Amino acid sequence: MPSLLSGPVAELPEQALARINSREKRYRLGQFFTPEPIAELMAEAVLEIDPETCLDPGVGGGVLLRAVGCGPARLGCDVDPAAVVLARDALEAQGGEVDVVVGDFLDLDRWPFEVDELDAIIANPPYIRHHNLSRGQKALAKHYSRSFGVSVSSLSGSYVYFFLEAIRRLRFGGRLAFITPAEFLDVRYGHALKEALLSWCEIDELIVLEMDELAFEGVLTTSAITIATKRERVSRRVPLTEARLSDAIVRVRGTVIESGEALPERPWTALLPSRAERILPLLAGRSATLADYARVRRGIATGDNSFFCLTQEDVDGWGIEPRFLVPAVAGSKDLPENGSVLTREFWRARKDAGARAWLLFCHEPKSALAGTAVLRYIEHGEALGLTERFNCRTRKPWYGVERVPPADFFVTYMSRQRARFVRNELGARCLSALLNVWAGDGIDPDELRPMLEDQANARLLREFGRTYGGGLGKIEPADLLRLPVRPLAAPLSRAA
């Protein structure tokens, strides 16, 4: 068998892993490599406490432990055997005590090391979103909820569980240094993690890398470096630092969120000094929020858009009856670029051009569909195994998508361009790539149009939403509801 290191001369373990493992495998493992400037900063943080033991629970190629150096006993584990071999060889070449093994840090029944409490844990934990976790992994939410007395959401990504297990494994006085997505600072599933950190650790520094920086190649996410020391008594203060990454990490400015302001349910990145400065001039006269006038929810999650969202050719080929179809828009490409109204004429042109413009909208039981073309199509979906898809297997019948009524407006919520509000004159449904907005009770939707088409909204949403690497902006429904708006003087009555 050829050596894993049989590549270019002086190839780093991370480069070897990128060569050995396909992009798809690395994505499945949540395997993204830490840039050396980040590794060096994190290593400096853990070495400040002069640890005797230091663990990397998702060791990858070992860049973090290489930065730590051979002072403490260095432990590492990973579910990828190739990573373990590469990391172990590189670390042993440095010297010192090394124990790197194949193992899962979150396997509660099989702890891979003799020592079970540690002085330091340094990690770039696997980045796997909740919908790609197994049922067993999602069950960890209940385990950590019991362990920490908080409500851990099953929508949490894998890194949240690594954080919580690290807190549990540290001895008092021990320190963790984690590089993770920054989204936990703002989103709902991050509440439990923030509460656990505030309750069990003194947060030494929380560094948010500049919003438009891409810390990890191939991952569209803003990064945060959390440095915290486990203490029996904590202040619940959060030193928050803005930084940018180029050849090195440059701290730009910071602020301290005092204990009374560091509320787990509050978005923390909104307290960054630069954000506050950018937002303040835009808030003049905006004494209301969109939540005062509208409802928001995400579009329909079908489980398989290629099956549920059909072209006219698909409809004609299967002969699906019109009563089982409704007009649909799959994403921002199906909305007018230079207009703020989705008309039937625009939708028809998209349909005739081959767009997926129809949504399967059938909720009758199969027993009532005998002799229909739609039944043949549903059985085709069953032959494809769609009944086992996440969204499908939780529905009855599996093919009955959410009965979301047509929205008054659609909103592009994930885009590198400005957010757009488009009036839904057609009465179409949208898929989960868009957000729905309905005017509140007693409010005519057209009364909202000047409010929603205000040019400053896009800039505000850039601040109230989240910005991922490469300039990709994302607006969650809760972000949109918090959008500051100028109050309506006298809302019109909704037409009957």
C-alpha positions as CSV (number, residue, x, y, z in Angstrom):
1,M,0.0,0.0,0.0
2,P,1.5,3.4,-0.9
3,S,2.3,5.9,1.8
4,L,-0.3,8.5,2.5
5,L,2.6,11.0,2.3
6,S,3.6,10.0,-1.2
7,G,2.9,13.4,-2.7
8,P,4.9,16.5,-3.5
9,V,8.0,17.2,-1.4
10,A,7.4,19.1,1.8
11,E,3.6,18.6,1.4
12,L,1.7,19.6,4.6
13,P,-0.7,17.0,6.1
14,E,-3.6,19.3,5.2
15,Q,-2.5,19.4,1.6
16,A,-2.2,15.6,1.6
17,L,-5.7,15.2,3.0
18,A,-7.1,17.5,0.3
19,R,-5.4,15.3,-2.3
20,I,-6.5,12.0,-0.7
21,N,-10.1,12.9,0.2
22,S,-12.5,14.1,-2.4
23,R,-14.3,17.4,-1.8
24,E,-17.5,15.5,-1.3
25,K,-15.9,13.3,1.4
26,R,-14.4,16.3,3.2
27,Y,-17.8,18.1,3.1
28,R,-19.5,15.0,4.6
29,L,-16.9,14.8,7.4
30,G,-17.1,18.6,8.0
31,Q,-13.4,18.6,7.3
32,F,-12.1,22.2,6.7
33,F,-8.6,23.2,7.4
34,T,-7.5,26.0,9.7
35,P,-5.2,28.7,8.2
36,E,-1.9,28.9,10.0
37,P,-2.4,32.5,11.4
38,I,-5.5,31.3,13.2
39,A,-3.8,28.2,14.5
40,E,-1.0,30.3,15.9
41,L,-3.3,32.7,17.6
42,M,-5.3,29.9,19.2
43,A,-2.2,28.1,20.3
44,E,-0.9,31.2,22.0
45,A,-4.1,31.4,23.9
46,V,-4.0,27.9,25.3
47,L,-0.2,28.1,26.0
48,E,-0.9,31.1,28.3
49,I,-2.1,28.7,31.0
50,D,0.9,26.4,30.7
51,P,-1.1,23.2,30.1
52,E,0.2,19.8,30.7
53,T,-2.3,18.2,28.3
54,C,-3.9,19.7,25.2
55,L,-6.5,17.9,23.0
56,D,-7.7,18.5,19.5
57,P,-11.0,16.6,19.2
58,G,-11.2,16.9,15.4
59,V,-7.5,16.8,14.6
60,G,-7.6,16.7,10.8
61,G,-4.0,17.1,9.6
62,G,-2.9,18.4,13.1
63,V,-2.2,22.1,12.3
64,L,-3.5,23.3,15.6
65,L,-1.4,20.8,17.7
66,R,1.6,21.6,15.5
67,A,1.1,25.2,16.5
68,V,0.9,24.3,20.1
69,G,4.3,22.6,19.9
70,C,5.8,19.8,22.0
71,G,5.5,21.4,25.4
72,P,2.3,19.7,26.7
73,A,1.3,16.2,26.0
74,R,-0.7,16.5,22.8
75,L,-3.8,14.3,22.2
76,G,-5.9,14.2,19.1
77,C,-8.7,12.1,17.6
78,D,-10.6,12.0,14.3
79,V,-13.1,9.8,12.6
80,D,-11.0,9.8,9.5
81,P,-8.1,7.3,9.7
82,A,-6.1,9.0,7.0
83,A,-6.2,12.2,9.0
84,V,-5.0,10.4,12.1
85,V,-2.0,8.9,10.3
86,L,-1.0,12.2,8.8
87,A,-1.4,14.2,12.0
88,R,0.4,11.6,14.1
89,D,3.4,11.4,11.8
90,A,3.8,15.2,11.6
91,L,3.4,15.6,15.4
92,E,5.8,12.8,16.3
93,A,8.4,14.4,13.9
94,Q,8.2,17.5,16.2
95,G,8.9,15.4,19.3
96,G,7.2,15.4,22.7
97,E,4.4,13.2,23.9
98,V,1.8,12.5,21.3
99,D,-1.3,10.3,21.4
100,V,-3.4,10.6,18.2
101,V,-6.1,8.0,17.6
102,V,-9.1,7.1,15.4
103,G,-12.1,8.0,17.5
104,D,-15.2,10.1,17.8
105,F,-15.1,12.8,20.5
106,L,-18.9,12.7,20.7
107,D,-19.1,8.9,21.2
108,L,-20.3,9.0,24.8
109,D,-19.7,5.2,25.2
110,R,-16.2,5.0,23.9
111,W,-13.8,7.7,25.2
112,P,-10.5,7.1,23.3
113,F,-8.0,8.3,25.9
114,E,-6.8,7.3,29.3
115,V,-7.1,10.8,30.7
116,D,-10.7,12.1,30.8
117,E,-10.1,15.7,32.1
118,L,-7.9,18.1,30.2
119,D,-6.0,21.3,30.7
120,A,-6.7,22.6,27.2
121,I,-8.8,21.8,24.2
122,I,-8.1,23.5,20.9
123,A,-10.4,22.8,18.0
124,N,-11.7,23.6,14.6
125,P,-14.6,21.1,15.1
126,P,-16.3,19.4,12.2
127,Y,-18.7,21.7,10.5
128,I,-21.7,19.6,9.7
129,R,-25.2,21.2,9.5
130,H,-28.0,19.6,11.4
131,H,-29.8,18.2,8.4
132,N,-26.7,16.1,7.6
133,L,-26.4,14.6,11.1
134,S,-27.6,11.1,11.9
135,R,-30.5,10.5,14.3
136,G,-28.0,9.4,16.9
137,Q,-26.0,12.6,16.6
138,K,-29.1,14.7,16.8
139,A,-30.1,12.8,20.0
140,L,-27.1,14.5,21.6
141,A,-29.3,17.6,21.9
142,K,-31.3,15.9,24.7
143,H,-28.1,14.6,26.4
144,Y,-26.5,18.0,26.6
145,S,-29.8,19.7,27.6
146,R,-29.9,17.4,30.6
147,S,-26.1,17.8,31.4
148,F,-26.1,21.6,31.2
149,G,-29.7,22.5,32.2
150,V,-30.3,24.3,29.0
151,S,-32.5,23.7,26.0
152,V,-30.2,22.5,23.2
153,S,-31.9,22.6,19.8
154,S,-31.8,19.6,17.5
155,L,-31.2,22.2,14.8
156,S,-27.7,22.8,16.1
157,G,-24.8,22.0,13.9
158,S,-22.1,19.5,15.0
159,Y,-19.8,22.2,16.3
160,V,-22.2,23.1,19.1
161,Y,-22.0,19.6,20.5
162,F,-18.2,19.7,20.3
163,F,-18.3,23.0,22.3
164,L,-20.5,21.5,25.0
165,E,-18.4,18.3,25.3
166,A,-15.3,20.3,25.5
167,I,-16.7,22.3,28.4
168,R,-17.6,19.1,30.1
169,R,-14.1,17.6,29.6
170,L,-12.1,20.6,30.8
171,R,-10.9,20.7,34.4
172,F,-11.6,23.9,36.3
173,G,-8.9,26.3,35.2
174,G,-8.6,24.6,31.8
175,R,-9.0,26.6,28.6
176,L,-10.6,26.1,25.3
177,A,-9.9,27.8,22.0
178,F,-12.4,27.1,19.2
179,I,-12.7,28.4,15.7
180,T,-16.3,28.0,14.5
181,P,-19.0,29.7,12.4
182,A,-20.0,32.9,14.1
183,E,-23.7,32.2,13.5
184,F,-24.2,30.8,17.0
185,L,-23.7,34.4,18.3
186,D,-27.0,35.4,16.7
187,V,-29.2,32.5,15.8
188,R,-31.8,30.8,18.1
189,Y,-30.0,27.5,18.3
190,G,-27.0,29.4,19.7
191,H,-28.9,30.5,22.8
192,A,-28.1,27.3,24.7
193,L,-24.4,27.3,23.8
194,K,-24.0,31.0,24.9
195,E,-25.7,30.2,28.2
196,A,-23.4,27.2,28.8
197,L,-20.3,29.4,28.1
198,L,-21.5,32.2,30.3
199,S,-22.4,29.8,33.2
200,W,-19.3,27.6,33.1
201,C,-16.6,29.7,31.6
202,E,-14.9,33.1,31.9
203,I,-14.9,34.2,28.3
204,D,-11.4,35.6,27.8
205,E,-12.0,36.9,24.3
206,L,-14.5,36.3,21.5
207,I,-13.0,37.4,18.2
208,V,-15.3,37.9,15.2
209,L,-13.4,37.9,11.9
210,E,-14.5,40.6,9.5
211,M,-17.8,39.7,7.9
212,D,-16.6,39.5,4.3
213,E,-13.5,37.4,5.1
214,L,-13.4,33.8,3.9
215,A,-11.5,32.0,6.7
216,F,-12.0,28.5,5.2
217,E,-11.7,27.7,1.6
218,G,-15.0,26.3,0.3
219,V,-17.0,27.3,3.3
220,L,-19.3,30.3,3.1
221,T,-19.4,31.3,6.7
222,T,-18.2,34.1,9.0
223,S,-15.8,32.8,11.7
224,A,-15.5,33.4,15.4
225,I,-12.6,32.4,17.7
226,T,-13.8,31.7,21.2
227,I,-11.2,31.7,24.0
228,A,-12.6,30.7,27.4
229,T,-11.4,29.3,30.7
230,K,-13.6,27.0,32.8
231,R,-14.2,28.6,36.2
232,E,-16.3,27.8,39.3
233,R,-17.2,31.5,39.5
234,V,-17.8,33.6,36.4
235,S,-18.4,37.2,35.6
236,R,-20.7,36.6,32.5
237,R,-18.9,39.5,30.7
238,V,-17.9,39.1,27.1
239,P,-14.9,40.9,25.6
240,L,-15.9,41.1,22.0
241,T,-13.3,41.9,19.4
242,E,-13.5,42.6,15.7
243,A,-10.6,41.4,13.6
244,R,-9.7,40.7,10.0
245,L,-7.6,37.9,8.5
246,S,-5.0,38.5,5.8
247,D,-1.5,37.2,6.3
248,A,-2.2,37.4,10.0
249,I,-5.1,38.2,12.3
250,V,-5.3,41.9,12.9
251,R,-7.5,43.0,15.8
252,V,-9.4,46.1,14.7
253,R,-11.3,47.2,17.7
254,G,-13.3,45.7,20.6
255,T,-16.0,46.3,23.2
256,V,-17.0,44.6,26.4
257,I,-20.6,43.3,26.7
258,E,-21.3,43.7,30.4
259,S,-22.9,40.9,32.4
260,G,-26.3,42.5,32.3
261,E,-26.2,42.9,28.5
262,A,-24.7,39.5,27.6
263,L,-28.1,37.9,27.2
264,P,-28.0,34.5,25.5
265,E,-31.2,35.3,23.5
266,R,-29.8,38.6,22.2
267,P,-27.8,38.8,19.0
268,W,-24.2,39.6,20.0
269,T,-22.7,40.6,16.7
270,A,-25.1,43.6,16.7
271,L,-23.0,45.0,19.5
272,L,-19.8,45.1,17.5
273,P,-18.7,48.8,17.3
274,S,-18.4,49.0,13.6
275,R,-21.9,47.6,13.1
276,A,-23.4,50.1,15.6
277,E,-21.7,52.9,13.8
278,R,-23.0,51.8,10.4
279,I,-26.5,51.2,11.6
280,L,-27.1,54.4,13.6
281,P,-27.4,56.9,10.7
282,L,-29.8,54.5,8.9
283,L,-32.2,54.4,11.9
284,A,-33.4,58.0,11.8
285,G,-37.2,58.1,11.8
286,R,-37.5,54.3,12.0
287,S,-39.4,53.9,15.2
288,A,-41.3,50.7,14.2
289,T,-40.3,47.3,13.0
290,L,-41.7,45.2,10.2
291,A,-43.2,42.9,12.8
292,D,-45.6,45.6,13.6
293,Y,-47.1,45.4,10.2
294,A,-46.4,41.9,8.7
295,R,-45.9,38.2,9.2
296,V,-42.9,36.3,7.8
297,R,-42.1,32.7,7.2
298,R,-39.8,30.7,5.0
299,G,-41.0,29.2,1.7
300,I,-42.1,25.6,1.3
301,A,-39.5,22.9,2.0
302,T,-40.5,20.1,-0.4
303,G,-37.9,17.4,0.3
304,D,-37.0,17.2,-3.3
305,N,-37.5,20.2,-5.6
306,S,-36.7,18.2,-8.7
307,F,-39.8,16.0,-8.0
308,F,-42.2,18.5,-6.6
309,C,-41.3,21.5,-8.7
310,L,-42.1,20.7,-12.3
311,T,-41.6,22.2,-15.8
312,Q,-44.4,22.4,-18.3
313,E,-42.8,19.6,-20.1
314,D,-42.9,17.4,-17.0
315,V,-46.6,18.3,-16.5
316,D,-47.4,17.5,-20.1
317,G,-45.3,14.3,-20.2
318,W,-47.1,12.8,-17.1
319,G,-50.4,14.4,-17.9
320,I,-50.8,15.6,-14.4
321,E,-54.2,17.1,-13.7
322,P,-54.4,20.9,-13.3
323,R,-56.2,20.7,-10.0
324,F,-53.1,19.2,-8.4
325,L,-50.8,22.0,-9.5
326,V,-50.2,25.6,-8.4
327,P,-47.9,28.3,-9.8
328,A,-44.6,28.4,-8.1
329,V,-41.3,30.3,-8.0
330,A,-38.2,28.2,-7.0
331,G,-35.8,31.0,-6.3
332,S,-34.6,34.5,-7.0
333,K,-33.9,33.6,-10.7
334,D,-37.7,33.2,-11.1
335,L,-38.4,36.8,-10.0
336,P,-38.1,39.9,-12.2
337,E,-34.6,41.5,-11.9
338,N,-35.7,45.0,-12.8
339,G,-39.1,45.1,-11.3
340,S,-40.9,44.8,-8.0
341,V,-44.0,42.9,-9.1
342,L,-44.4,39.2,-10.1
343,T,-47.0,39.2,-12.8
344,R,-48.7,36.3,-14.6
345,E,-47.1,37.5,-17.8
346,F,-43.6,37.2,-16.3
347,W,-44.3,33.8,-14.8
348,R,-45.8,32.5,-18.1
349,A,-42.6,33.6,-19.9
350,R,-40.5,31.7,-17.4
351,K,-42.7,28.7,-17.7
352,D,-42.5,28.7,-21.5
353,A,-38.7,29.0,-21.3
354,G,-38.5,25.7,-19.3
355,A,-38.4,26.9,-15.7
356,R,-39.8,24.8,-12.9
357,A,-42.9,26.9,-12.6
358,W,-45.5,24.4,-11.2
359,L,-45.6,23.0,-7.7
360,L,-47.3,19.6,-7.0
361,F,-50.0,20.5,-4.6
362,C,-51.9,17.2,-3.8
363,H,-53.1,16.4,-0.3
364,E,-55.7,13.7,-1.0
365,P,-55.0,10.1,0.1
366,K,-53.9,7.7,-2.6
367,S,-57.2,5.8,-2.2
368,A,-59.0,8.9,-3.6
369,L,-56.6,9.2,-6.6
370,A,-57.4,5.9,-8.4
371,G,-57.2,6.3,-12.2
372,T,-55.4,9.7,-12.1
373,A,-52.2,10.7,-13.7
374,V,-51.0,12.3,-10.5
375,L,-51.2,8.8,-8.8
376,R,-48.8,7.4,-11.4
377,Y,-46.5,10.3,-10.7
378,I,-46.7,9.8,-6.9
379,E,-45.9,6.1,-7.4
380,H,-42.9,7.1,-9.5
381,G,-41.7,9.2,-6.6
382,E,-42.1,6.2,-4.3
383,A,-40.0,4.1,-6.6
384,L,-37.3,6.7,-6.4
385,G,-37.2,6.3,-2.6
386,L,-38.6,9.8,-1.9
387,T,-40.7,8.6,1.0
388,E,-37.5,8.3,3.1
389,R,-36.4,11.9,2.5
390,F,-36.4,14.0,5.7
391,N,-39.3,16.3,4.9
392,C,-41.3,13.6,3.1
393,R,-41.2,10.9,5.8
394,T,-42.6,13.4,8.4
395,R,-45.7,14.2,6.3
396,K,-49.0,12.4,5.8
397,P,-49.4,11.9,3.0
398,W,-45.7,12.0,2.2
399,Y,-46.3,14.0,-1.1
400,G,-48.6,16.6,0.6
401,V,-46.3,19.7,0.8
402,E,-47.0,22.4,3.4
403,R,-50.3,24.2,2.7
404,V,-48.7,27.7,2.8
405,P,-51.1,30.3,1.3
406,P,-49.8,32.7,-1.4
407,A,-47.8,35.5,0.2
408,D,-48.3,39.2,-0.5
409,F,-44.5,39.6,-1.1
410,F,-41.5,37.4,-1.7
411,V,-38.1,38.2,-0.3
412,T,-34.7,37.0,-1.5
413,Y,-33.1,36.0,1.7
414,M,-29.8,34.5,0.6
415,S,-27.9,36.5,-2.0
416,R,-24.7,38.4,-2.8
417,Q,-26.8,41.2,-4.1
418,R,-29.2,43.5,-2.1
419,A,-32.3,41.9,-0.7
420,R,-35.3,42.4,-2.9
421,F,-39.0,42.6,-2.0
422,V,-41.3,41.5,-4.9
423,R,-45.1,41.9,-4.8
424,N,-46.8,38.6,-5.6
425,E,-49.6,39.7,-7.8
426,L,-49.6,36.2,-9.5
427,G,-50.6,34.5,-6.2
428,A,-47.8,31.9,-6.6
429,R,-46.2,29.8,-3.9
430,C,-42.5,30.0,-3.3
431,L,-40.0,27.3,-2.2
432,S,-37.5,27.6,0.7
433,A,-35.0,29.7,-1.2
434,L,-37.3,32.7,-0.6
435,L,-39.2,34.2,2.3
436,N,-42.9,34.9,2.4
437,V,-44.3,38.2,3.8
438,W,-47.9,38.8,4.5
439,A,-49.4,42.2,5.5
440,G,-50.8,42.1,9.0
441,D,-54.5,42.1,9.8
442,G,-56.3,45.2,8.6
443,I,-53.4,46.3,6.4
444,D,-53.6,46.5,2.6
445,P,-50.5,44.9,1.1
446,D,-50.0,47.8,-1.3
447,E,-49.7,50.1,1.8
448,L,-46.5,48.2,2.6
449,R,-44.9,48.7,-0.8
450,P,-43.2,52.0,-0.2
451,M,-42.0,50.8,3.1
452,L,-40.5,47.6,1.7
453,E,-39.1,49.3,-1.4
454,D,-37.1,51.8,0.6
455,Q,-33.5,51.6,-0.7
456,A,-32.1,51.8,2.9
457,N,-33.7,48.4,3.7
458,A,-31.1,46.4,1.8
459,R,-28.3,48.1,3.9
460,L,-30.1,47.5,7.1
461,L,-30.8,43.9,6.3
462,R,-27.1,43.4,5.6
463,E,-26.5,44.4,9.2
464,F,-29.5,42.7,10.8
465,G,-28.9,39.5,8.9
466,R,-25.8,37.5,8.6
467,T,-23.0,37.9,6.1
468,Y,-21.1,34.8,5.0
469,G,-17.7,34.5,3.3
470,G,-17.5,35.9,-0.2
471,G,-20.2,38.5,0.6
472,L,-23.1,36.1,0.7
473,G,-25.9,37.6,2.8
474,K,-28.5,35.6,4.6
475,I,-31.7,36.9,6.3
476,E,-33.6,34.7,8.7
477,P,-37.3,35.3,9.3
478,A,-36.6,36.7,12.7
479,D,-34.0,39.1,11.2
480,L,-36.6,40.4,8.7
481,L,-39.2,41.0,11.4
482,R,-36.7,43.1,13.4
483,L,-36.1,45.4,10.4
484,P,-36.6,49.0,11.6
485,V,-39.2,50.8,9.4
486,R,-40.9,54.1,9.4
487,P,-44.3,53.8,10.9
488,L,-47.4,53.8,8.8
489,A,-49.4,56.9,9.5
490,A,-52.8,55.3,9.0
491,P,-52.9,51.8,7.6
492,L,-55.5,51.2,5.0
493,S,-58.0,48.4,5.4
494,R,-57.2,45.2,3.5
495,A,-59.5,44.7,0.6
496,A,-62.0,42.0,1.0
